[in-house]
């Protein structure tokens, strides 16, 4: 059975501000903006090259605003991605790698600035947040692990 991730729901406080950030600042494709009725609105955006979309709006989730953490966007050149996002006005932390040489820890305590030694696939990250504090990571993957 194939199970494919279709959407991620983000809790936001201001739908129009989030729409501007994701569509205009980040350059995600604006797929839909449905004002269903008063108090219920759905906005869907999709990152370039992604099969999974992001939705946010009014009346979609009971999650606290800004509580999404650990969302990952995969890039093949993290330095180029950081440069592009910074040029678009996004406050990006990184590139960095984890002190253990593995997947990054929560928070910033184990972060070492710069590209991971020998630049292994899956080993270098950068992070940013949307206007509500929902946390995103960029992860550099140049070669997929077997079975992926």
C-alpha positions as CSV (number, residue, x, y, z in Angstrom):
1,X,0.0,0.0,0.0
2,X,1.4,3.4,-1.0
3,X,0.8,6.2,1.6
4,X,1.8,9.6,0.2
5,X,1.9,12.7,2.3
6,X,-0.5,15.2,0.7
7,X,-0.7,18.3,3.0
8,X,0.7,19.7,6.1
9,X,-1.6,22.1,8.1
10,X,0.1,25.1,9.7
11,X,-1.4,27.1,12.5
12,X,-1.3,30.8,11.7
13,X,-2.7,34.0,13.2
14,X,-3.1,36.1,10.0
15,X,-4.0,34.3,6.9
16,X,-3.1,37.1,4.5
17,X,0.2,37.7,6.1
18,X,1.0,33.9,5.9
19,X,-0.1,33.9,2.3
20,X,2.2,36.8,1.4
21,X,5.1,35.0,3.2
22,X,4.7,31.6,1.6
23,X,3.6,32.7,-1.9
24,X,5.4,36.0,-2.4
25,X,8.5,35.8,-0.1
26,X,9.3,32.1,-0.3
27,X,8.0,31.7,-3.9
28,X,5.7,28.8,-3.1
29,X,3.0,28.2,-5.8
30,X,-0.4,29.5,-4.7
31,X,-2.8,26.6,-5.4
32,X,-6.0,27.8,-3.8
33,X,-7.6,30.4,-1.6
34,X,-11.1,29.4,-0.7
35,X,-13.1,31.6,1.6
36,X,-15.7,29.0,2.3
37,X,-17.8,31.0,4.8
38,X,-17.2,33.5,7.7
39,X,-14.6,31.9,10.0
40,X,-13.6,29.2,7.6
41,X,-10.9,29.8,4.9
42,X,-8.4,27.5,3.3
43,X,-5.2,28.6,1.5
44,X,-3.0,26.0,-0.1
45,X,0.5,26.6,-1.3
46,X,3.1,24.2,-2.6
47,X,6.9,24.5,-2.4
48,X,8.7,24.3,-5.8
49,X,9.3,20.7,-6.8
50,X,7.2,19.3,-3.9
51,X,4.4,16.8,-4.2
52,X,3.2,17.8,-0.7
53,X,1.3,21.0,-0.1
54,X,0.8,23.3,2.9
55,X,-2.5,24.5,4.0
56,X,-3.4,27.2,6.5
57,X,-6.4,29.4,7.1
58,X,-9.2,30.1,9.5
59,X,-11.0,27.3,11.3
60,X,-8.6,24.5,10.2
61,X,-6.7,23.5,13.3
62,X,-6.9,23.8,17.0
63,X,-3.0,23.7,17.3
64,X,-1.5,26.8,18.9
65,X,-0.4,29.5,16.4
66,X,3.3,29.0,15.5
67,X,3.6,25.5,17.1
68,X,4.7,23.6,14.0
69,X,8.3,22.5,14.4
70,X,10.8,20.4,12.4
71,X,9.3,20.8,9.0
72,X,12.0,20.0,6.4
73,X,12.5,21.2,2.9
74,X,15.1,19.3,0.9
75,X,17.7,21.2,-1.2
76,X,20.6,20.0,-3.3
77,X,22.8,23.0,-2.6
78,X,22.2,24.5,0.8
79,X,24.5,27.5,0.3
80,X,22.6,28.5,-2.8
81,X,19.2,28.0,-1.0
82,X,20.3,30.1,2.0
83,X,21.6,32.9,-0.4
84,X,18.3,32.9,-2.3
85,X,16.1,32.9,0.8
86,X,18.2,35.6,2.4
87,X,17.9,37.6,-0.8
88,X,14.1,37.3,-0.6
89,X,14.3,38.8,2.9
90,X,14.0,35.6,5.0
91,X,16.0,35.5,8.2
92,X,17.9,32.2,7.8
93,X,20.2,30.6,10.4
94,X,22.9,28.5,8.8
95,X,24.2,26.6,7.2
96,X,25.0,24.4,10.2
97,X,25.6,20.8,11.1
98,X,25.0,18.9,14.3
99,X,27.8,18.2,16.8
100,X,27.1,14.5,16.7
101,X,27.3,14.4,13.0
102,X,23.8,13.1,12.8
103,X,20.3,14.6,12.4
104,X,20.1,17.9,14.2
105,X,19.0,18.2,17.8
106,X,16.0,20.3,18.9
107,X,17.1,23.9,19.6
108,X,20.4,25.4,18.7
109,X,22.7,24.0,21.4
110,X,24.4,21.3,19.3
111,X,24.6,23.4,16.1
112,X,28.1,24.0,14.6
113,X,28.2,26.8,12.1
114,X,29.1,25.8,8.5
115,X,28.8,22.8,6.2
116,X,29.3,19.4,7.7
117,X,32.8,18.0,7.3
118,X,33.2,16.1,4.0
119,X,29.7,17.4,3.1
120,X,27.8,14.2,3.5
121,X,24.3,14.0,2.1
122,X,21.7,14.6,4.9
123,X,24.3,16.3,7.1
124,X,23.9,20.1,6.6
125,X,21.0,22.2,7.6
126,X,19.7,25.8,7.8
127,X,16.6,27.0,9.5
128,X,14.0,29.8,9.4
129,X,10.6,30.6,10.7
130,X,7.4,32.0,9.3
131,X,5.9,35.2,10.7
132,X,4.1,33.2,13.4
133,X,7.2,31.2,14.4
134,X,6.4,27.9,12.6
135,X,9.8,26.3,12.3
136,X,11.3,25.1,9.0
137,X,14.6,23.5,8.1
138,X,16.5,23.2,4.9
139,X,18.4,19.9,4.6
140,X,21.0,19.3,2.0
141,X,20.5,15.9,0.3
142,X,22.7,15.3,-2.7
143,X,22.3,11.5,-2.8
144,X,19.4,9.6,-1.3
145,X,19.8,6.7,1.1
146,X,19.0,3.3,-0.4
147,X,15.3,2.6,-0.5
148,X,14.4,6.3,-0.5
